[in-house]
C-alpha cells in the first residue's frame, strides 16, 4: 500500500511541476509579447557586432528567450536579412558614429560572411569608422575583420591564417565491422556523397573537385583580403602557405594586424574617435545588433506590387518536411499561391540546400517552372545550392551566387543497405519469404541485390540523371552534352560556376532583389518574405513536443561532431533516388 501511495504522490508531483513549467512559459510569452522594449540610441553611439551564434538567412525565434542567454542558440538569433538591414540603416543614422567588430566566432560560411562584408564596405562610404578586435582570428573571422580601418589582436592571442583544408569522414570500415554493406548505384563519377560509405579515403575524382573548389575559395579570399590590406594576392597566399602569423609580431609585420592590444586599449581608441578622451570606457554608448534592430523599420518599400523573397533552406524531402527541411508538398503549395497572387510581380528564391530527394526536387521544379512562365524568377544562392538545390534553381531567369557558394553537383545516386552479416552472423536473426513473383521481395535488406535488381535501380538512376540534365539544359539554354560534361556530380564554386554558365551574376540577396525589380519593371514595390518565421509561442509549443529539446541536447552533447550525426541520420531516413551534394565536407 505504501508503494501505491508513493507512486500516486510522485505522479501528482510530476503533474504539478509540469503545470508550473507550463505556467511559466505562458507568463514569459505574455511578457515578451506585451512588453515594449523602447530602445533609445544616444547621439554618439557605436554599433557593436558580435556573431557568436549560427547565422540563418532569416530571423529565428528561439524558445525561452525570456530566460536569458544561457547559450548562443537560446533567444532571438538575428538572421542575415536583419544584419544587412541594420548595417545599411546605420550608414545613414546620424547617431551611429562607427561599427565595432568584436570577433572571436562567427557561425557562417564564407558566402554569408561575404554579404556582411559587402554591407560593411558600403557602410564605410559614410566615412564612419570600423574597428575590429579579437582574442584570436581564424580564416573566416579574419576575412570579415579585414574590411575594418584598424584590426587589433590580443597580445596573447593568435591568427590562425594558414590556408584552407577540407575534411571528409569515412564510415566504410566501421560499417564492415558492424556487418553492414552499403550498395551504391549512381551516375556521376564525381558523386562524392556516397564515398564515405564505400571507401576509406577520397577517390581521385573527388580529390580533384575538392582541390579545385578549395583553391577557388582561397584565391578569392587572397584577392579580397589583399585589396583591403594593400597586399598582393600572391603575398596573402605566401603568408598563408608559410603560416607567417604563427608569431603575433609577424602578423603585425606582414600587414594582417595593425596592432597588438588588450581590449581596454581598443576601447581607448574608440573613446578617442568619439571625442570622449576624458571619459571612462563605460561611457561609450555601444548598442548591440538585436537592440539596434528594434529602433528602425527596415525599408521594405511601398506600392501595390510585391516582390516575394522565398527562403528554401535545408534538405529537400518528400511531403510536408520538418523544421530545417524543404518539403515538396509545403513548398509547392507556397510557390503555387505566389504564382496565382496577382500582386506578386517577381520571386527571389533564396536557396541554401545540399539537395535530397530527386522526386521532391522535381515536384518543386514543376511549380517553379510554371511560375517562371508568368513572372520573373531570380535565384539567390547562399552557402550551398547544389544537386537537388541546383535542380530547383535551374528554371530561374537569373541565378545569382557568391564566389564561395558551392553549387552544381548535377548527379544522382541510390543507396541500398545490405544487413545480412549484421543480422545473421552478429545478431543471429534470419528471415524467410514466400513470394508470388521474381521481384516480389524487392527491397529486402537481409541479402545483397541480385543482378536484375541492381540493373533495375541503375536504369532508374540513369533515367533520373537524364531528366536532371534535361531540366538544366532547358532552363539554362545549354546543350545536354555540355551539361553532362560539367555534371557527373561535380561540385563547383559560384566563381567557377559563372565561367561554365551555371551562374549568371556574382552577388548576394541585394543584387538578386535589384535584378527582380528591373525584370518586373517596378520602380517601387514591397519586399515580402516567405515563409513567415514562427512566433515565439509556436516555437515553445514545438519545444514542448520534445523534438527541439532532443535536438538541442544532441547538439550540446555531440558538439563539433553533431554534423556527422545529422549526416548519418539524414541518409538513414532517405528513400528513393537522391540528388544530394557531399555536404559532409567540412572546410576549415
Secondary structure, DSSP 8 states (H G I E B T S, - for coil): -HHHHHHHHHHHHHHHHHHHHHHHHHHHHHHHHH--------TTEEEEEEEEEE--SS-B--TTGGG--SSTTSS-B--HHHHHHHHHHHHH-TTEEEEEEEEEEEES-HHHHHHHHHHHHHHGGGT-EEEEEEEEEEHHHHHHHTTSSEEEEEEEEEEE-S---EE----HHHHHHHT-EEEEEEE-TT-GGGHHHH-SS--HHHHHHHHHHHHHHHHHHHHHHHHHHT--HHHHHHHHHTTGGGSHHHHHHTTS-SEE--HHHHHHHHHHHTT-TTS-GGGSEEEEHHHHGGGS------SS-EEEEEEEESEEESSS--TTEEEHHHHHHHHHHHHH-TTEEEEEEEEEE-EEEHHHHHHHHHHHHHHHTTSEEEEEEEEEEETHHHHTTTT-SEEEE-TT-EEE---EEEEEEE-HHIIIIIS--------SSTTTTTT-SSS---HHHHHHHHHHHHHHHHHHHHHHHHHHT--HHHHHHH-TT-EEEHHHHHHTTS-SEE--HHHHHHHHHHHHT-SS-EEEEES----HHHHHHHHHTSHHHHHHHHHHHHGGGHHHHHHHHHHHH--S-EEE--TT-EE-
